[in-house]
Amino acid sequence: MKTFALKIKKFLQSEDGPTAVEYAVMLALIVVVCLTTIQSLGTNANATFSKVSTSLTTASS
């Protein structure tokens, strides 16, 4: 149990811990930006396809 506590203490004192947290925050921000962009593109594509579908329906009538 002492070796585990020593490993935890060593990890918290090293510079790797904060660096890992910074990378995790950057990754989270990138994921949020990607999801927002994909949602926006999907909404725009859906509107375009709906407009084309409406145009085709009225043109064939």
CHARMM internal coordinates of N, CA and C (Angstrom, degrees):
IC EDIT
DIST 1 N 1 CA 1.4577
DIST 1 CA 1 C 1.5326
ANGL 1 N 1 CA 1 C 110.36
DIST 1 C 2 N 1.3368
ANGL 1 CA 1 C 2 N 115.93
DIHE 1 N 1 CA 1 C 2 N -34.44
DIST 2 N 2 CA 1.4591
ANGL 1 C 2 N 2 CA 119.08
DIHE 1 CA 1 C 2 N 2 CA 179.88
DIST 2 CA 2 C 1.5269
ANGL 2 N 2 CA 2 C 111.36
DIHE 1 C 2 N 2 CA 2 C -66.42
DIST 2 C 3 N 1.3321
ANGL 2 CA 2 C 3 N 116.36
DIHE 2 N 2 CA 2 C 3 N -36.10
DIST 3 N 3 CA 1.4663
ANGL 2 C 3 N 3 CA 118.50
DIHE 2 CA 2 C 3 N 3 CA 179.79
DIST 3 CA 3 C 1.5243
ANGL 3 N 3 CA 3 C 110.51
DIHE 2 C 3 N 3 CA 3 C -66.01
DIST 3 C 4 N 1.3168
ANGL 3 CA 3 C 4 N 116.61
DIHE 3 N 3 CA 3 C 4 N -36.52
DIST 4 N 4 CA 1.4678
ANGL 3 C 4 N 4 CA 120.18
DIHE 3 CA 3 C 4 N 4 CA 177.51
DIST 4 CA 4 C 1.5231
ANGL 4 N 4 CA 4 C 110.41
DIHE 3 C 4 N 4 CA 4 C -64.43
DIST 4 C 5 N 1.3190
ANGL 4 CA 4 C 5 N 116.67
DIHE 4 N 4 CA 4 C 5 N -44.12
DIST 5 N 5 CA 1.4615
ANGL 4 C 5 N 5 CA 120.96
DIHE 4 CA 4 C 5 N 5 CA 178.55
DIST 5 CA 5 C 1.5197
ANGL 5 N 5 CA 5 C 111.00
DIHE 4 C 5 N 5 CA 5 C -64.01
DIST 5 C 6 N 1.3266
ANGL 5 CA 5 C 6 N 117.19
DIHE 5 N 5 CA 5 C 6 N -37.49
DIST 6 N 6 CA 1.4611
ANGL 5 C 6 N 6 CA 120.54
DIHE 5 CA 5 C 6 N 6 CA 177.75
DIST 6 CA 6 C 1.5330
ANGL 6 N 6 CA 6 C 111.13
DIHE 5 C 6 N 6 CA 6 C -66.82
DIST 6 C 7 N 1.3276
ANGL 6 CA 6 C 7 N 116.22
DIHE 6 N 6 CA 6 C 7 N -38.31
DIST 7 N 7 CA 1.4623
ANGL 6 C 7 N 7 CA 119.57
DIHE 6 CA 6 C 7 N 7 CA 178.19
DIST 7 CA 7 C 1.5305
ANGL 7 N 7 CA 7 C 110.79
DIHE 6 C 7 N 7 CA 7 C -65.66
DIST 7 C 8 N 1.3182
ANGL 7 CA 7 C 8 N 116.71
DIHE 7 N 7 CA 7 C 8 N -40.25
DIST 8 N 8 CA 1.4712
ANGL 7 C 8 N 8 CA 121.05
DIHE 7 CA 7 C 8 N 8 CA 177.82
DIST 8 CA 8 C 1.5223
ANGL 8 N 8 CA 8 C 109.82
DIHE 7 C 8 N 8 CA 8 C -63.55
DIST 8 C 9 N 1.3300
ANGL 8 CA 8 C 9 N 116.29
DIHE 8 N 8 CA 8 C 9 N -44.69
DIST 9 N 9 CA 1.4641
ANGL 8 C 9 N 9 CA 120.88
DIHE 8 CA 8 C 9 N 9 CA -179.77
DIST 9 CA 9 C 1.5270
ANGL 9 N 9 CA 9 C 110.33
DIHE 8 C 9 N 9 CA 9 C -62.21
DIST 9 C 10 N 1.3251
ANGL 9 CA 9 C 10 N 116.67
DIHE 9 N 9 CA 9 C 10 N -42.86
DIST 10 N 10 CA 1.4597
ANGL 9 C 10 N 10 CA 121.66
DIHE 9 CA 9 C 10 N 10 CA 179.55
DIST 10 CA 10 C 1.5314
ANGL 10 N 10 CA 10 C 110.50
DIHE 9 C 10 N 10 CA 10 C -63.61
DIST 10 C 11 N 1.3282
ANGL 10 CA 10 C 11 N 116.50
DIHE 10 N 10 CA 10 C 11 N -41.38
DIST 11 N 11 CA 1.4634
ANGL 10 C 11 N 11 CA 120.92
DIHE 10 CA 10 C 11 N 11 CA 179.76
DIST 11 CA 11 C 1.5257
ANGL 11 N 11 CA 11 C 111.00
DIHE 10 C 11 N 11 CA 11 C -64.11
DIST 11 C 12 N 1.3129
ANGL 11 CA 11 C 12 N 117.14
DIHE 11 N 11 CA 11 C 12 N -42.80
DIST 12 N 12 CA 1.4585
ANGL 11 C 12 N 12 CA 120.71
DIHE 11 CA 11 C 12 N 12 CA -178.94
DIST 12 CA 12 C 1.5238
ANGL 12 N 12 CA 12 C 112.44
DIHE 11 C 12 N 12 CA 12 C -68.58
DIST 12 C 13 N 1.3213
ANGL 12 CA 12 C 13 N 116.92
DIHE 12 N 12 CA 12 C 13 N -29.56
DIST 13 N 13 CA 1.4537
ANGL 12 C 13 N 13 CA 120.67
DIHE 12 CA 12 C 13 N 13 CA 179.52
DIST 13 CA 13 C 1.5255
ANGL 13 N 13 CA 13 C 112.46
DIHE 12 C 13 N 13 CA 13 C -82.34
DIST 13 C 14 N 1.3164
ANGL 13 CA 13 C 14 N 116.87
DIHE 13 N 13 CA 13 C 14 N -22.91
DIST 14 N 14 CA 1.4666
ANGL 13 C 14 N 14 CA 119.36
DIHE 13 CA 13 C 14 N 14 CA -177.42
DIST 14 CA 14 C 1.5238
ANGL 14 N 14 CA 14 C 110.29
DIHE 13 C 14 N 14 CA 14 C -76.15
DIST 14 C 15 N 1.3024
ANGL 14 CA 14 C 15 N 115.86
DIHE 14 N 14 CA 14 C 15 N 167.53
DIST 15 N 15 CA 1.4628
ANGL 14 C 15 N 15 CA 121.98
DIHE 14 CA 14 C 15 N 15 CA -180.00
DIST 15 CA 15 C 1.5282
ANGL 15 N 15 CA 15 C 111.63
DIHE 14 C 15 N 15 CA 15 C -84.25
DIST 15 C 16 N 1.3119
ANGL 15 CA 15 C 16 N 117.76
DIHE 15 N 15 CA 15 C 16 N -8.56
DIST 16 N 16 CA 1.4541
ANGL 15 C 16 N 16 CA 120.60
DIHE 15 CA 15 C 16 N 16 CA -177.92
DIST 16 CA 16 C 1.5267
ANGL 16 N 16 CA 16 C 112.03
DIHE 15 C 16 N 16 CA 16 C -69.84
DIST 16 C 17 N 1.3093
ANGL 16 CA 16 C 17 N 118.06
DIHE 16 N 16 CA 16 C 17 N -33.03
DIST 17 N 17 CA 1.4608
ANGL 16 C 17 N 17 CA 121.35
DIHE 16 CA 16 C 17 N 17 CA -178.67
DIST 17 CA 17 C 1.5133
ANGL 17 N 17 CA 17 C 112.96
DIHE 16 C 17 N 17 CA 17 C -60.59
DIST 17 C 18 N 1.3388
ANGL 17 CA 17 C 18 N 118.50
DIHE 17 N 17 CA 17 C 18 N -56.43
DIST 18 N 18 CA 1.4686
ANGL 17 C 18 N 18 CA 119.63
DIHE 17 CA 17 C 18 N 18 CA 178.65
DIST 18 CA 18 C 1.5271
ANGL 18 N 18 CA 18 C 112.63
DIHE 17 C 18 N 18 CA 18 C -61.88
DIST 18 C 19 N 1.3192
ANGL 18 CA 18 C 19 N 117.79
DIHE 18 N 18 CA 18 C 19 N -33.99
DIST 19 N 19 CA 1.4557
ANGL 18 C 19 N 19 CA 120.14
DIHE 18 CA 18 C 19 N 19 CA 178.73
DIST 19 CA 19 C 1.5170
ANGL 19 N 19 CA 19 C 110.34
DIHE 18 C 19 N 19 CA 19 C -65.05
DIST 19 C 20 N 1.3171
ANGL 19 CA 19 C 20 N 117.31
DIHE 19 N 19 CA 19 C 20 N -41.50
DIST 20 N 20 CA 1.4586
ANGL 19 C 20 N 20 CA 121.08
DIHE 19 CA 19 C 20 N 20 CA 178.06
DIST 20 CA 20 C 1.5293
ANGL 20 N 20 CA 20 C 110.80
DIHE 19 C 20 N 20 CA 20 C -62.82
DIST 20 C 21 N 1.3117
ANGL 20 CA 20 C 21 N 117.13
DIHE 20 N 20 CA 20 C 21 N -39.91
DIST 21 N 21 CA 1.4602
ANGL 20 C 21 N 21 CA 121.09
DIHE 20 CA 20 C 21 N 21 CA 178.39
DIST 21 CA 21 C 1.5248
ANGL 21 N 21 CA 21 C 110.34
DIHE 20 C 21 N 21 CA 21 C -65.18
DIST 21 C 22 N 1.3169
ANGL 21 CA 21 C 22 N 117.18
DIHE 21 N 21 CA 21 C 22 N -41.14
DIST 22 N 22 CA 1.4647
ANGL 21 C 22 N 22 CA 120.31
DIHE 21 CA 21 C 22 N 22 CA 178.81
DIST 22 CA 22 C 1.5243
ANGL 22 N 22 CA 22 C 110.92
DIHE 21 C 22 N 22 CA 22 C -62.99
DIST 22 C 23 N 1.3243
ANGL 22 CA 22 C 23 N 116.43
DIHE 22 N 22 CA 22 C 23 N -42.30
DIST 23 N 23 CA 1.4616
ANGL 22 C 23 N 23 CA 119.41
DIHE 22 CA 22 C 23 N 23 CA 177.72
DIST 23 CA 23 C 1.5271
ANGL 23 N 23 CA 23 C 111.35
DIHE 22 C 23 N 23 CA 23 C -64.60
DIST 23 C 24 N 1.3164
ANGL 23 CA 23 C 24 N 117.00
DIHE 23 N 23 CA 23 C 24 N -37.80
DIST 24 N 24 CA 1.4635
ANGL 23 C 24 N 24 CA 120.50
DIHE 23 CA 23 C 24 N 24 CA 178.73
DIST 24 CA 24 C 1.5232
ANGL 24 N 24 CA 24 C 111.06
DIHE 23 C 24 N 24 CA 24 C -64.69
DIST 24 C 25 N 1.3312
ANGL 24 CA 24 C 25 N 117.49
DIHE 24 N 24 CA 24 C 25 N -40.28
DIST 25 N 25 CA 1.4637
ANGL 24 C 25 N 25 CA 121.04
DIHE 24 CA 24 C 25 N 25 CA 178.40
DIST 25 CA 25 C 1.5232
ANGL 25 N 25 CA 25 C 110.07
DIHE 24 C 25 N 25 CA 25 C -66.78
DIST 25 C 26 N 1.3297
ANGL 25 CA 25 C 26 N 117.43
DIHE 25 N 25 CA 25 C 26 N -42.64
DIST 26 N 26 CA 1.4654
ANGL 25 C 26 N 26 CA 120.25
DIHE 25 CA 25 C 26 N 26 CA 178.13
DIST 26 CA 26 C 1.5252
ANGL 26 N 26 CA 26 C 110.76
DIHE 25 C 26 N 26 CA 26 C -62.38
DIST 26 C 27 N 1.3154
ANGL 26 CA 26 C 27 N 117.07
DIHE 26 N 26 CA 26 C 27 N -41.95
DIST 27 N 27 CA 1.4588
ANGL 26 C 27 N 27 CA 120.97
DIHE 26 CA 26 C 27 N 27 CA 178.82
DIST 27 CA 27 C 1.5258
ANGL 27 N 27 CA 27 C 110.90
DIHE 26 C 27 N 27 CA 27 C -62.93
DIST 27 C 28 N 1.3221
ANGL 27 CA 27 C 28 N 116.89
DIHE 27 N 27 CA 27 C 28 N -41.98
DIST 28 N 28 CA 1.4605
ANGL 27 C 28 N 28 CA 120.52
DIHE 27 CA 27 C 28 N 28 CA 178.68
DIST 28 CA 28 C 1.5272
ANGL 28 N 28 CA 28 C 111.05
DIHE 27 C 28 N 28 CA 28 C -62.13
DIST 28 C 29 N 1.3244
ANGL 28 CA 28 C 29 N 117.10
DIHE 28 N 28 CA 28 C 29 N -42.01
DIST 29 N 29 CA 1.4638
ANGL 28 C 29 N 29 CA 120.02
DIHE 28 CA 28 C 29 N 29 CA 177.98
DIST 29 CA 29 C 1.5205
ANGL 29 N 29 CA 29 C 111.95
DIHE 28 C 29 N 29 CA 29 C -65.06
DIST 29 C 30 N 1.3158
ANGL 29 CA 29 C 30 N 117.21
DIHE 29 N 29 CA 29 C 30 N -40.04
DIST 30 N 30 CA 1.4575
ANGL 29 C 30 N 30 CA 120.87
DIHE 29 CA 29 C 30 N 30 CA 178.34
DIST 30 CA 30 C 1.5279
ANGL 30 N 30 CA 30 C 110.49
DIHE 29 C 30 N 30 CA 30 C -63.68
DIST 30 C 31 N 1.3171
ANGL 30 CA 30 C 31 N 117.16
DIHE 30 N 30 CA 30 C 31 N -41.59
DIST 31 N 31 CA 1.4633
ANGL 30 C 31 N 31 CA 121.31
DIHE 30 CA 30 C 31 N 31 CA 178.66
DIST 31 CA 31 C 1.5246
ANGL 31 N 31 CA 31 C 110.61
DIHE 30 C 31 N 31 CA 31 C -62.75
DIST 31 C 32 N 1.3262
ANGL 31 CA 31 C 32 N 117.29
DIHE 31 N 31 CA 31 C 32 N -42.80
DIST 32 N 32 CA 1.4701
ANGL 31 C 32 N 32 CA 120.55
DIHE 31 CA 31 C 32 N 32 CA 179.57
DIST 32 CA 32 C 1.5248
ANGL 32 N 32 CA 32 C 110.41
DIHE 31 C 32 N 32 CA 32 C -62.75
DIST 32 C 33 N 1.3294
ANGL 32 CA 32 C 33 N 117.25
DIHE 32 N 32 CA 32 C 33 N -43.37
DIST 33 N 33 CA 1.4658
ANGL 32 C 33 N 33 CA 120.82
DIHE 32 CA 32 C 33 N 33 CA 179.40
DIST 33 CA 33 C 1.5303
ANGL 33 N 33 CA 33 C 110.18
DIHE 32 C 33 N 33 CA 33 C -63.69
DIST 33 C 34 N 1.3218
ANGL 33 CA 33 C 34 N 116.94
DIHE 33 N 33 CA 33 C 34 N -43.56
DIST 34 N 34 CA 1.4635
ANGL 33 C 34 N 34 CA 120.48
DIHE 33 CA 33 C 34 N 34 CA 179.66
DIST 34 CA 34 C 1.5239
ANGL 34 N 34 CA 34 C 111.52
DIHE 33 C 34 N 34 CA 34 C -62.79
DIST 34 C 35 N 1.3120
ANGL 34 CA 34 C 35 N 117.11
DIHE 34 N 34 CA 34 C 35 N -44.91
DIST 35 N 35 CA 1.4698
ANGL 34 C 35 N 35 CA 119.94
DIHE 34 CA 34 C 35 N 35 CA 179.88
DIST 35 CA 35 C 1.5210
ANGL 35 N 35 CA 35 C 111.64
DIHE 34 C 35 N 35 CA 35 C -63.80
DIST 35 C 36 N 1.3200
ANGL 35 CA 35 C 36 N 117.27
DIHE 35 N 35 CA 35 C 36 N -40.50
DIST 36 N 36 CA 1.4599
ANGL 35 C 36 N 36 CA 121.00
DIHE 35 CA 35 C 36 N 36 CA 178.40
DIST 36 CA 36 C 1.5222
ANGL 36 N 36 CA 36 C 110.66
DIHE 35 C 36 N 36 CA 36 C -63.84
DIST 36 C 37 N 1.3221
ANGL 36 CA 36 C 37 N 116.83
DIHE 36 N 36 CA 36 C 37 N -42.88
DIST 37 N 37 CA 1.4621
ANGL 36 C 37 N 37 CA 121.07
DIHE 36 CA 36 C 37 N 37 CA 179.55
DIST 37 CA 37 C 1.5231
ANGL 37 N 37 CA 37 C 110.96
DIHE 36 C 37 N 37 CA 37 C -64.85
DIST 37 C 38 N 1.3117
ANGL 37 CA 37 C 38 N 117.07
DIHE 37 N 37 CA 37 C 38 N -44.29
DIST 38 N 38 CA 1.4634
ANGL 37 C 38 N 38 CA 120.59
DIHE 37 CA 37 C 38 N 38 CA 179.76
DIST 38 CA 38 C 1.5214
ANGL 38 N 38 CA 38 C 110.72
DIHE 37 C 38 N 38 CA 38 C -63.31
DIST 38 C 39 N 1.3160
ANGL 38 CA 38 C 39 N 117.54
DIHE 38 N 38 CA 38 C 39 N -40.47
DIST 39 N 39 CA 1.4581
ANGL 38 C 39 N 39 CA 120.72
DIHE 38 CA 38 C 39 N 39 CA 178.80
DIST 39 CA 39 C 1.5311
ANGL 39 N 39 CA 39 C 110.44
DIHE 38 C 39 N 39 CA 39 C -64.21
DIST 39 C 40 N 1.3137
ANGL 39 CA 39 C 40 N 116.93
DIHE 39 N 39 CA 39 C 40 N -42.83
DIST 40 N 40 CA 1.4560
ANGL 39 C 40 N 40 CA 121.02
DIHE 39 CA 39 C 40 N 40 CA 179.33
DIST 40 CA 40 C 1.5207
ANGL 40 N 40 CA 40 C 111.16
DIHE 39 C 40 N 40 CA 40 C -63.85
DIST 40 C 41 N 1.3281
ANGL 40 CA 40 C 41 N 116.81
DIHE 40 N 40 CA 40 C 41 N -44.83
DIST 41 N 41 CA 1.4625
ANGL 40 C 41 N 41 CA 120.18
DIHE 40 CA 40 C 41 N 41 CA 178.02
DIST 41 CA 41 C 1.5208
ANGL 41 N 41 CA 41 C 111.40
DIHE 40 C 41 N 41 CA 41 C -62.79
DIST 41 C 42 N 1.3164
ANGL 41 CA 41 C 42 N 116.99
DIHE 41 N 41 CA 41 C 42 N -39.75
DIST 42 N 42 CA 1.4650
ANGL 41 C 42 N 42 CA 120.99
DIHE 41 CA 41 C 42 N 42 CA 178.30
DIST 42 CA 42 C 1.5158
ANGL 42 N 42 CA 42 C 111.97
DIHE 41 C 42 N 42 CA 42 C -63.49
DIST 42 C 43 N 1.3158
ANGL 42 CA 42 C 43 N 116.37
DIHE 42 N 42 CA 42 C 43 N -41.03
DIST 43 N 43 CA 1.4661
ANGL 42 C 43 N 43 CA 120.28
DIHE 42 CA 42 C 43 N 43 CA 178.99
DIST 43 CA 43 C 1.5315
ANGL 43 N 43 CA 43 C 110.64
DIHE 42 C 43 N 43 CA 43 C -65.20
DIST 43 C 44 N 1.3321
ANGL 43 CA 43 C 44 N 116.45
DIHE 43 N 43 CA 43 C 44 N -43.72
DIST 44 N 44 CA 1.4591
ANGL 43 C 44 N 44 CA 120.33
DIHE 43 CA 43 C 44 N 44 CA 178.88
DIST 44 CA 44 C 1.5236
ANGL 44 N 44 CA 44 C 111.71
DIHE 43 C 44 N 44 CA 44 C -65.33
DIST 44 C 45 N 1.3151
ANGL 44 CA 44 C 45 N 117.09
DIHE 44 N 44 CA 44 C 45 N -40.66
DIST 45 N 45 CA 1.4606
ANGL 44 C 45 N 45 CA 120.76
DIHE 44 CA 44 C 45 N 45 CA 178.84
DIST 45 CA 45 C 1.5259
ANGL 45 N 45 CA 45 C 110.59
DIHE 44 C 45 N 45 CA 45 C -65.37
DIST 45 C 46 N 1.3091
ANGL 45 CA 45 C 46 N 116.92
DIHE 45 N 45 CA 45 C 46 N -40.52
DIST 46 N 46 CA 1.4642
ANGL 45 C 46 N 46 CA 120.83
DIHE 45 CA 45 C 46 N 46 CA 178.86
DIST 46 CA 46 C 1.5247
ANGL 46 N 46 CA 46 C 110.43
DIHE 45 C 46 N 46 CA 46 C -63.08
DIST 46 C 47 N 1.3096
ANGL 46 CA 46 C 47 N 117.45
DIHE 46 N 46 CA 46 C 47 N -42.21
DIST 47 N 47 CA 1.4633
ANGL 46 C 47 N 47 CA 120.75
DIHE 46 CA 46 C 47 N 47 CA 178.80
DIST 47 CA 47 C 1.5232
ANGL 47 N 47 CA 47 C 110.40
DIHE 46 C 47 N 47 CA 47 C -64.29
DIST 47 C 48 N 1.3158
ANGL 47 CA 47 C 48 N 117.77
DIHE 47 N 47 CA 47 C 48 N -40.53
DIST 48 N 48 CA 1.4618
ANGL 47 C 48 N 48 CA 121.34
DIHE 47 CA 47 C 48 N 48 CA 179.82
DIST 48 CA 48 C 1.5283
ANGL 48 N 48 CA 48 C 110.64
DIHE 47 C 48 N 48 CA 48 C -65.17
DIST 48 C 49 N 1.3256
ANGL 48 CA 48 C 49 N 117.42
DIHE 48 N 48 CA 48 C 49 N -46.11
DIST 49 N 49 CA 1.4585
ANGL 48 C 49 N 49 CA 120.23
DIHE 48 CA 48 C 49 N 49 CA 179.47
DIST 49 CA 49 C 1.5256
ANGL 49 N 49 CA 49 C 111.46
DIHE 48 C 49 N 49 CA 49 C -64.37
DIST 49 C 50 N 1.3076
ANGL 49 CA 49 C 50 N 117.44
DIHE 49 N 49 CA 49 C 50 N -36.89
DIST 50 N 50 CA 1.4675
ANGL 49 C 50 N 50 CA 120.45
DIHE 49 CA 49 C 50 N 50 CA 177.45
DIST 50 CA 50 C 1.5300
ANGL 50 N 50 CA 50 C 110.72
DIHE 49 C 50 N 50 CA 50 C -64.93
DIST 50 C 51 N 1.3224
ANGL 50 CA 50 C 51 N 116.41
DIHE 50 N 50 CA 50 C 51 N -40.51
DIST 51 N 51 CA 1.4668
ANGL 50 C 51 N 51 CA 120.83
DIHE 50 CA 50 C 51 N 51 CA 178.71
DIST 51 CA 51 C 1.5237
ANGL 51 N 51 CA 51 C 110.93
DIHE 50 C 51 N 51 CA 51 C -64.89
DIST 51 C 52 N 1.3099
ANGL 51 CA 51 C 52 N 117.24
DIHE 51 N 51 CA 51 C 52 N -43.53
DIST 52 N 52 CA 1.4676
ANGL 51 C 52 N 52 CA 121.04
DIHE 51 CA 51 C 52 N 52 CA 178.12
DIST 52 CA 52 C 1.5169
ANGL 52 N 52 CA 52 C 110.42
DIHE 51 C 52 N 52 CA 52 C -64.60
DIST 52 C 53 N 1.3154
ANGL 52 CA 52 C 53 N 117.39
DIHE 52 N 52 CA 52 C 53 N -42.78
DIST 53 N 53 CA 1.4545
ANGL 52 C 53 N 53 CA 121.29
DIHE 52 CA 52 C 53 N 53 CA 178.86
DIST 53 CA 53 C 1.5299
ANGL 53 N 53 CA 53 C 111.36
DIHE 52 C 53 N 53 CA 53 C -61.11
DIST 53 C 54 N 1.3181
ANGL 53 CA 53 C 54 N 116.19
DIHE 53 N 53 CA 53 C 54 N -42.54
DIST 54 N 54 CA 1.4647
ANGL 53 C 54 N 54 CA 120.60
DIHE 53 CA 53 C 54 N 54 CA 178.54
DIST 54 CA 54 C 1.5160
ANGL 54 N 54 CA 54 C 110.20
DIHE 53 C 54 N 54 CA 54 C -64.69
DIST 54 C 55 N 1.3245
ANGL 54 CA 54 C 55 N 117.49
DIHE 54 N 54 CA 54 C 55 N -40.91
DIST 55 N 55 CA 1.4583
ANGL 54 C 55 N 55 CA 121.83
DIHE 54 CA 54 C 55 N 55 CA 179.73
DIST 55 CA 55 C 1.5118
ANGL 55 N 55 CA 55 C 110.85
DIHE 54 C 55 N 55 CA 55 C -64.40
DIST 55 C 56 N 1.3196
ANGL 55 CA 55 C 56 N 117.90
DIHE 55 N 55 CA 55 C 56 N -41.67
DIST 56 N 56 CA 1.4572
ANGL 55 C 56 N 56 CA 121.78
DIHE 55 CA 55 C 56 N 56 CA 179.17
DIST 56 CA 56 C 1.5138
ANGL 56 N 56 CA 56 C 111.43
DIHE 55 C 56 N 56 CA 56 C -67.35
DIST 56 C 57 N 1.3339
ANGL 56 CA 56 C 57 N 116.45
DIHE 56 N 56 CA 56 C 57 N -38.35
DIST 57 N 57 CA 1.4668
ANGL 56 C 57 N 57 CA 120.18
DIHE 56 CA 56 C 57 N 57 CA -179.90
DIST 57 CA 57 C 1.5159
ANGL 57 N 57 CA 57 C 111.19
DIHE 56 C 57 N 57 CA 57 C -66.55
DIST 57 C 58 N 1.3304
ANGL 57 CA 57 C 58 N 117.60
DIHE 57 N 57 CA 57 C 58 N -43.51
DIST 58 N 58 CA 1.4736
ANGL 57 C 58 N 58 CA 120.83
DIHE 57 CA 57 C 58 N 58 CA -178.83
DIST 58 CA 58 C 1.5237
ANGL 58 N 58 CA 58 C 110.78
DIHE 57 C 58 N 58 CA 58 C -73.72
DIST 58 C 59 N 1.3228
ANGL 58 CA 58 C 59 N 117.95
DIHE 58 N 58 CA 58 C 59 N -29.86
DIST 59 N 59 CA 1.4660
ANGL 58 C 59 N 59 CA 120.74
DIHE 58 CA 58 C 59 N 59 CA 179.84
DIST 59 CA 59 C 1.5063
ANGL 59 N 59 CA 59 C 111.25
DIHE 58 C 59 N 59 CA 59 C -72.10
DIST 59 C 60 N 1.3152
ANGL 59 CA 59 C 60 N 118.71
DIHE 59 N 59 CA 59 C 60 N -33.41
DIST 60 N 60 CA 1.4718
ANGL 59 C 60 N 60 CA 121.44
DIHE 59 CA 59 C 60 N 60 CA -178.21
DIST 60 CA 60 C 1.5260
ANGL 60 N 60 CA 60 C 111.49
DIHE 59 C 60 N 60 CA 60 C -83.16
DIST 60 C 61 N 1.2993
ANGL 60 CA 60 C 61 N 119.06
DIHE 60 N 60 CA 60 C 61 N -11.22
DIST 61 N 61 CA 1.4726
ANGL 60 C 61 N 61 CA 121.51
DIHE 60 CA 60 C 61 N 61 CA -179.34
DIST 61 CA 61 C 1.4950
ANGL 61 N 61 CA 61 C 113.08
DIHE 60 C 61 N 61 CA 61 C -83.59
END
COOR INIT
IC SEED 1 N 1 CA 1 C
IC BUILD
